[in-house]
Amino acid sequence: MLVVLAANTYLYAAWVDPADATQTVWQAVLIITALTLAQGAILCLPLDVANKSNSLDCTGCVARAHPTALCCGSLRPSPKEEEEEKE
C-alpha cells in the first residue's frame, strides 16, 4: 500500500497546476486518499478470492465436507493432508 500511496502522490505532483499547488492542500490529501483506497480495493480482490472463506481463521473449511478439496484457498492443507503428515 505504501507503493500505491507513493505512486499516487507522484502522479498528483506531476499533474497539479503550479499555481494551485500550495492553495489546495486538503484537496490534494482527498485526491491521494481516494485514489489509494480505490486502488487498494482492486488490489485486495485477488486475496479475497484466494482465501475462499467466510471467517478469518478459515474454520469453515470446505475440505471437511469434501476430502479432495483445497482448504482455505490452498493457504493451509486440508484435514486429510494434515492426517497424512502426522502418520
C-alpha positions as CSV (number, residue, x, y, z in Angstrom):
1,M,0.0,0.0,0.0
2,L,2.9,2.3,0.6
3,V,4.0,1.9,-3.0
4,V,0.5,2.8,-4.2
5,L,0.4,5.8,-1.9
6,A,3.8,7.0,-3.2
7,A,2.7,6.5,-6.8
8,N,-0.5,8.5,-6.3
9,T,1.5,11.3,-4.6
10,Y,3.9,11.4,-7.5
11,L,1.0,11.4,-10.0
12,Y,-0.7,14.2,-8.2
13,A,2.5,16.3,-8.0
14,A,3.2,15.7,-11.7
15,W,-0.3,16.8,-12.8
16,V,-1.1,19.6,-10.4
17,D,-1.1,23.2,-11.7
18,P,1.9,25.0,-10.0
19,A,-0.4,28.0,-9.1
20,D,-2.7,25.7,-7.2
21,A,0.0,23.5,-5.5
22,T,0.1,25.5,-2.2
23,Q,-3.5,26.6,-2.0
24,T,-5.4,23.3,-2.1
25,V,-3.7,21.1,0.4
26,W,-6.9,19.5,1.7
27,Q,-7.9,18.7,-1.9
28,A,-4.6,17.1,-2.5
29,V,-5.0,14.9,0.6
30,L,-8.5,14.0,-0.5
31,I,-7.5,13.1,-4.1
32,I,-4.5,11.0,-3.0
33,T,-6.5,9.2,-0.3
34,A,-9.4,8.4,-2.7
35,L,-7.0,7.1,-5.4
36,T,-5.2,4.9,-2.8
37,L,-8.4,3.5,-1.4
38,A,-9.8,2.7,-4.8
39,Q,-6.7,1.0,-6.0
40,G,-6.3,-0.8,-2.7
41,A,-9.8,-2.3,-3.1
42,I,-8.9,-3.6,-6.5
43,L,-5.5,-5.0,-5.4
44,C,-7.1,-6.8,-2.4
45,L,-9.7,-8.6,-4.5
46,P,-7.3,-11.5,-5.5
47,L,-6.5,-12.0,-1.8
48,D,-10.2,-12.3,-1.0
49,V,-10.8,-14.8,-3.8
50,A,-7.7,-16.8,-2.8
51,N,-8.9,-17.2,0.8
52,K,-12.4,-18.6,-0.2
53,S,-13.6,-18.5,3.4
54,N,-16.2,-16.6,5.4
55,S,-14.0,-16.5,8.5
56,L,-10.6,-15.1,9.1
57,D,-9.2,-18.2,10.6
58,C,-10.7,-20.5,7.9
59,T,-12.6,-22.7,10.4
60,G,-15.4,-23.2,7.9
61,C,-13.2,-25.2,5.6
62,V,-14.8,-26.9,2.6
63,A,-12.4,-29.8,2.8
64,R,-14.3,-31.2,5.8
65,A,-17.2,-31.9,3.5
66,H,-15.2,-32.9,0.5
67,P,-11.8,-34.6,1.3
68,T,-10.1,-33.7,-2.0
69,A,-11.0,-30.0,-1.8
70,L,-8.4,-27.4,-1.1
71,C,-8.7,-25.8,2.3
72,C,-8.8,-22.0,2.8
73,G,-7.8,-21.2,-0.8
74,S,-4.9,-23.7,-0.5
75,L,-3.3,-21.4,2.1
76,R,-3.2,-24.3,4.5
77,P,-3.5,-28.1,4.0
78,S,-6.8,-29.9,4.1
79,P,-7.6,-32.1,7.1
80,K,-6.9,-35.2,5.1
81,E,-3.4,-33.8,4.2
82,E,-2.8,-32.9,7.9
83,E,-3.6,-36.5,8.9
84,E,-1.2,-37.9,6.3
85,E,1.6,-35.7,7.6
86,K,1.0,-36.9,11.2
87,E,1.4,-40.5,10.1
